Amino acid sequence: MPPPTPKPDATHALAVEMRMVFGQLARRLRKQGRTDQLTSAQTSVLIQLERQGAATVTALAHAEGVRPQSMGATVASLEALELVAGAPDPADGRQTLWALTPACHELVRASRAAREDWLDRLLREQLDAREQAQLAAAMPLLRRLLDASTEPRVP
């Protein structure tokens, strides 16, 4: 079945513009955070481990909607970069729990700080107080959209 044809109205135009603007912002933030050398799959796994804690390859694969074999390759690449380390699962010694390394925690902290500093500087230099307030007022609306979204990610 072919994808639905978008409706050429103001709401659709807003959706297109938001996708483009947020995509560009995400790419620029990645560059500022010095994590653009990681693939999106690697970044996604690191985020998952940071938020949820240690996990097996199977659990990570399920959370990301990929096959365990694919996740195994991603985890192996992160291990080679010394960003994750494995330890036996105390509940099932046949499984390995993967967690962020101290070096990765520091990379995440520094990356986050660099992105926030860049965005803070940009907001101060490019927007006056009234414009900053307008942007702040839109944040609850954007959060509500994100909270309402339960669909799987699409590339």
TAMO-V602958 format. One record per backbone hydrogen bond with DSSP energy under -0.5 kcal/mol. CO is the residue of the C=O (numbers start at 0). NH is the residue of the N-H. Records with the same first field share a line. If there is no record, write none. Layout:
CO = NH + NH
This chain:
6 = 8
8 = 12
9 = 13
10 = 14
11 = 15
12 = 16
13 = 17
14 = 18
15 = 19
16 = 20
17 = 21
18 = 22
19 = 23
20 = 24
21 = 25
22 = 26
23 = 27
24 = 28
25 = 29
26 = 30
27 = 31
28 = 32
29 = 34 + 35
30 = 33
34 = 37
38 = 42
39 = 43
40 = 44
41 = 45
42 = 46
43 = 47
44 = 48
45 = 49
46 = 50
47 = 51
48 = 52
54 = 97
55 = 59
56 = 60
57 = 61
58 = 62
59 = 63
60 = 64 + 65
61 = 64
66 = 70
67 = 71
68 = 72
69 = 73
70 = 74
71 = 75
72 = 76
73 = 77
74 = 78
75 = 79
76 = 80
77 = 82 + 83
78 = 81
82 = 100
84 = 98
86 = 96
87 = 89
88 = 91
91 = 88 + 94
94 = 88
95 = 97
96 = 86
97 = 54
98 = 84
100 = 104
101 = 105
102 = 106
103 = 107
104 = 108
105 = 109
106 = 110
107 = 111
108 = 112
109 = 113
110 = 114
111 = 115
112 = 116
113 = 117
114 = 118
115 = 119
116 = 120
117 = 121
118 = 122
119 = 123
120 = 124
121 = 125
122 = 126
127 = 131
128 = 132
129 = 133
130 = 134
131 = 135
132 = 136
133 = 137
134 = 137 + 138
135 = 138 + 139
137 = 141
138 = 142
139 = 143
140 = 144
141 = 145
142 = 146
143 = 147
144 = 148
145 = 148
147 = 149
